[in-house]
Amino acid sequence: MNILINSLAGGGAEIQNILLAKTDKKSKIFLLEETVDYDYGKINLIHLNKNELLKSSIFRYLKTPISAQRLAKQLDKDSIIVVSLFRSLLAAVFCKLFFKRKIKIIYWIHSDPDAVPKGIFSRLYNFLYLKTYQNCNGIITNSKMGARTLEQNFGINKSKIFVVYNGFGLKNIISKSNIEITDQRVIEILKNPTVVVVGRLETVKGHKYLISIFKEVVKEIPNANLILLGEGKLREEFKTLIKHNKLEQNVHLLGFQKNPFQIIKRASVLAFTSLHEGFGNVIVESLACGTPVISSDINNGPREILAPKSDIYFRTTVPEKLESGYLMPSLKELDQNKIKMWGDTLIQILNKKVTFSPEKMEERSRAFDIINLKPQFASIIKQIKSIA
């Protein structure tokens, strides 16, 4: 299997590509960039660009034709390639149009298909997305909501759209979650009621809103802790926000962790606060660790994971209690009413006023086991091969 992605820098899409590659011993992962943050085992990695001197996004976009030419030299004429992330898709499309006309592209979308950058260039982005999608032989989205967006907003033919939920190495997650924590600081934090958040420190992840909400939680539970696992451009801004709210003893920026599962397992609850998302990998990972989830009820993921029997197009405006946690109003357009709802619900969870079902968490997580990924991709590739 041929796979193309920007890099293996820390992120959910990168993990999914590694897991997919591991389902086929003959897999090759082509990288546009050098960064590799994960242990990838025996996968065959091929770097299309080495010893990069200029690493700005603009320069990397300008190198797209060069990357496409290098990719073409590595592929057989009739190859099928699974592509993740938009810059990689551009490279694959260039490769198809100008260097290897008979290759077939499957675009694997890991983000919200509707999250096209806004602003003065929004029309340009929409045009580029539409044109690149039209050059794909198949598009895989990881939610039913995402499939509807592709069909309704971009006019993609339904026959080209496939829904494949993200896959997870559950045995590996559980094994890592059981490793004892040796960092004494973390051990002390986890002795108290603790909320954990995992993700890049960026606006779209909603962390800054949770920090503001947590100020209300600490008023009721002074020893409550909030752990943020991840790095990003807003770290310094978050430090200032934490200091402004006098939460230095309660909110902890612990950075990117290669093994977040040992912390997730020992936390009271995992908070998922994204403003928009492609799926929400950490929700499944938390369920596998036996930790309940409080999640924004946004498109593409949370409801399909936590409440699959409900109407997946419904969005709650009040706290919705589930067997594995809560679905909550989105933190978009945050107001005092939402702050109170989120704060009150977190206080109930941290004070153990509500209970959840560990059995149901485990059962639901099994629906996303990596063993489901290989046959689904094999079926899609077979269908696309059969189309002239």
SULQUI-V156995 format. One record per residue. N is the residue number from 1. RES is the residue in one small letter. BURIAL is # if it has 9 or more other ideal C-beta (glycine too) atoms within 8 Angstrom, else .. D_LAST is the distance of its C-alpha to the last C-alpha in Angstrom with 1 decimal. Layout:
N;RES;BURIAL;D_LAST  N;RES;BURIAL;D_LAST
This chain:
1;m;#;19.3  2;n;#;19.3  3;i;#;21.3  4;l;#;22.6  5;i;#;25.6  6;n;#;28.6  7;s;#;31.1  8;l;#;32.7  9;a;#;35.6  10;g;#;37.1  11;g;.;34.9  12;g;#;33.0  13;a;#;29.4  14;e;#;30.5  15;i;#;31.8  16;q;#;28.6  17;n;#;26.6  18;i;#;29.3  19;l;#;29.1  20;l;#;25.4  21;a;#;25.7  22;k;#;28.4  23;t;#;26.3  24;d;#;24.6  25;k;.;27.0  26;k;.;24.4  27;s;#;23.6  28;k;#;24.2  29;i;#;25.4  30;f;#;25.3  31;l;#;28.1  32;l;#;28.8  33;e;#;32.4  34;e;#;35.0  35;t;.;36.4  36;v;#;36.2  37;d;.;38.4  38;y;#;37.2  39;d;.;37.8  40;y;#;34.3  41;g;.;35.4  42;k;.;33.6  43;i;#;30.3  44;n;.;29.1  45;l;#;29.6  46;i;#;28.6  47;h;.;30.4  48;l;#;28.8  49;n;#;32.1  50;k;.;35.5  51;n;.;39.0  52;e;.;38.3  53;l;.;41.4  54;l;.;40.2  55;k;.;38.6  56;s;.;38.7  57;s;.;35.6  58;i;.;35.8  59;f;#;35.8  60;r;#;32.9  61;y;#;30.8  62;l;.;32.0  63;k;#;30.8  64;t;#;27.1  65;p;.;26.1  66;i;.;28.0  67;s;#;26.5  68;a;#;23.0  69;q;#;24.0  70;r;#;25.5  71;l;#;22.5  72;a;#;20.3  73;k;.;22.8  74;q;#;22.4  75;l;#;18.6  76;d;.;16.7  77;k;.;14.0  78;d;.;11.0  79;s;#;13.0  80;i;#;12.6  81;i;#;15.8  82;v;#;17.8  83;v;#;20.0  84;s;#;23.3  85;l;#;25.7  86;f;.;25.2  87;r;#;26.4  88;s;#;23.9  89;l;#;21.1  90;l;#;22.4  91;a;#;22.4  92;a;#;18.8  93;v;#;17.7  94;f;#;20.0  95;c;#;18.6  96;k;#;15.0  97;l;.;16.3  98;f;.;19.0  99;f;#;18.8  100;k;#;15.5  101;r;.;12.8  102;k;.;9.8  103;i;#;11.2  104;k;#;10.1  105;i;#;13.2  106;i;#;14.7  107;y;#;18.0  108;w;#;20.8  109;i;#;23.5  110;h;#;27.0  111;s;#;29.1  112;d;#;29.8  113;p;#;26.9  114;d;.;29.7  115;a;.;31.9  116;v;.;31.0  117;p;.;34.1  118;k;.;36.6  119;g;.;39.1  120;i;.;39.1  121;f;.;35.6  122;s;#;33.9  123;r;.;32.3  124;l;.;30.9  125;y;#;29.6  126;n;#;28.0  127;f;.;26.3  128;l;#;25.0  129;y;#;23.8  130;l;#;21.9  131;k;.;20.3  132;t;#;19.3  133;y;#;18.0  134;q;.;15.8  135;n;#;14.1  136;c;#;13.4  137;n;#;10.3  138;g;#;13.0  139;i;#;16.8  140;i;#;19.3  141;t;#;22.8  142;n;#;25.8  143;s;#;27.4  144;k;.;27.0  145;m;#;29.0  146;g;#;26.5  147;a;#;23.6  148;r;#;25.8  149;t;#;26.6  150;l;#;23.0  151;e;#;22.5  152;q;.;25.9  153;n;.;26.7  154;f;#;23.5  155;g;.;21.7  156;i;#;18.6  157;n;.;16.5  158;k;.;17.8  159;s;.;14.4  160;k;#;13.7  161;i;#;17.2  162;f;#;18.4  163;v;#;22.1  164;v;#;23.3  165;y;#;27.1  166;n;#;28.3  167;g;#;29.4  168;f;#;32.9  169;g;.;34.7  170;l;#;37.5  171;k;.;39.6  172;n;.;39.7  173;i;#;40.6  174;i;#;43.4  175;s;.;44.7  176;k;#;44.9  177;s;#;46.5  178;n;.;49.3  179;i;.;50.3  180;e;.;53.7  181;i;#;54.1  182;t;.;56.5  183;d;.;56.8  184;q;.;60.1  185;r;.;59.4  186;v;#;56.4  187;i;#;58.4  188;e;.;61.1  189;i;#;58.7  190;l;#;57.1  191;k;.;60.5  192;n;.;60.5  193;p;#;58.1  194;t;#;55.0  195;v;#;51.8  196;v;#;48.9  197;v;#;46.1  198;v;#;43.2  199;g;#;41.2  200;r;#;41.3  201;l;#;44.4  202;e;#;42.8  203;t;.;43.4  204;v;.;40.2  205;k;#;41.4  206;g;#;44.5  207;h;#;46.9  208;k;#;49.6  209;y;#;49.9  210;l;#;50.4  211;i;#;53.1  212;s;#;54.9  213;i;#;54.6  214;f;#;55.9  215;k;#;59.1  216;e;#;59.8  217;v;#;59.0  218;v;#;61.5  219;k;.;64.3  220;e;.;64.1  221;i;#;63.1  222;p;.;64.7  223;n;.;63.3  224;a;#;59.7  225;n;#;57.1  226;l;#;53.8  227;i;#;51.7  228;l;#;48.8  229;l;#;46.5  230;g;#;44.4  231;e;.;44.8  232;g;#;44.1  233;k;.;45.5  234;l;#;47.7  235;r;#;49.8  236;e;.;52.9  237;e;.;52.6  238;f;#;52.5  239;k;#;55.5  240;t;.;57.4  241;l;#;56.3  242;i;#;57.5  243;k;#;60.8  244;h;.;61.3  245;n;#;60.9  246;k;.;63.2  247;l;#;60.6  248;e;.;61.0  249;q;.;62.2  250;n;#;59.4  251;v;#;56.1  252;h;#;54.8  253;l;#;52.1  254;l;#;51.1  255;g;.;48.1  256;f;.;44.9  257;q;.;45.2  258;k;.;43.1  259;n;.;44.4  260;p;#;44.8  261;f;#;44.8  262;q;#;48.4  263;i;#;49.5  264;i;#;47.2  265;k;#;48.6  266;r;.;52.2  267;a;#;51.8  268;s;.;53.0  269;v;#;49.8  270;l;#;46.7  271;a;#;46.2  272;f;#;42.7  273;t;#;43.5  274;s;#;40.3  275;l;#;40.1  276;h;#;36.3  277;e;#;33.9  278;g;#;30.4  279;f;#;31.7  280;g;#;35.1  281;n;#;34.8  282;v;#;38.5  283;i;#;39.1  284;v;#;37.4  285;e;#;39.2  286;s;#;42.5  287;l;#;42.1  288;a;#;41.4  289;c;#;44.7  290;g;.;46.6  291;t;#;47.3  292;p;#;47.1  293;v;#;45.2  294;i;#;46.3  295;s;#;43.3  296;s;#;42.6  297;d;#;40.7  298;i;#;37.9  299;n;#;34.3  300;n;#;31.6  301;g;#;33.3  302;p;#;37.0  303;r;#;37.2  304;e;#;34.1  305;i;#;35.7  306;l;#;39.3  307;a;#;39.3  308;p;#;36.1  309;k;.;37.8  310;s;.;38.9  311;d;.;37.3  312;i;#;34.8  313;y;.;35.2  314;f;.;39.0  315;r;#;40.8  316;t;#;44.4  317;t;.;47.4  318;v;.;49.7  319;p;#;49.7  320;e;#;47.7  321;k;.;48.9  322;l;#;46.5  323;e;.;46.9  324;s;#;45.4  325;g;#;46.8  326;y;#;46.7  327;l;#;44.3  328;m;#;46.0  329;p;#;45.8  330;s;#;43.7  331;l;#;45.9  332;k;.;44.5  333;e;.;47.5  334;l;.;49.9  335;d;.;53.3  336;q;.;56.4  337;n;.;55.3  338;k;#;52.1  339;i;#;54.2  340;k;#;56.6  341;m;#;54.0  342;w;#;52.2  343;g;#;55.6  344;d;#;57.1  345;t;#;54.1  346;l;#;54.1  347;i;#;57.9  348;q;#;57.5  349;i;#;55.0  350;l;#;57.1  351;n;#;60.2  352;k;.;58.5  353;k;.;59.3  354;v;.;55.9  355;t;.;54.3  356;f;#;50.7  357;s;.;49.2  358;p;.;48.3  359;e;.;46.8  360;k;#;44.5  361;m;#;43.4  362;e;#;42.5  363;e;.;40.8  364;r;#;38.6  365;s;#;37.7  366;r;.;36.4  367;a;#;33.6  368;f;#;32.1  369;d;#;32.6  370;i;#;30.2  371;i;.;29.4  372;n;#;27.3  373;l;#;25.0  374;k;#;23.4  375;p;.;22.1  376;q;#;20.7  377;f;#;18.7  378;a;.;17.6  379;s;.;16.3  380;i;#;14.5  381;i;#;12.8  382;k;.;11.9  383;q;#;10.4  384;i;#;8.3  385;k;.;7.3  386;s;.;6.3  387;i;.;3.8  388;a;.;0.0
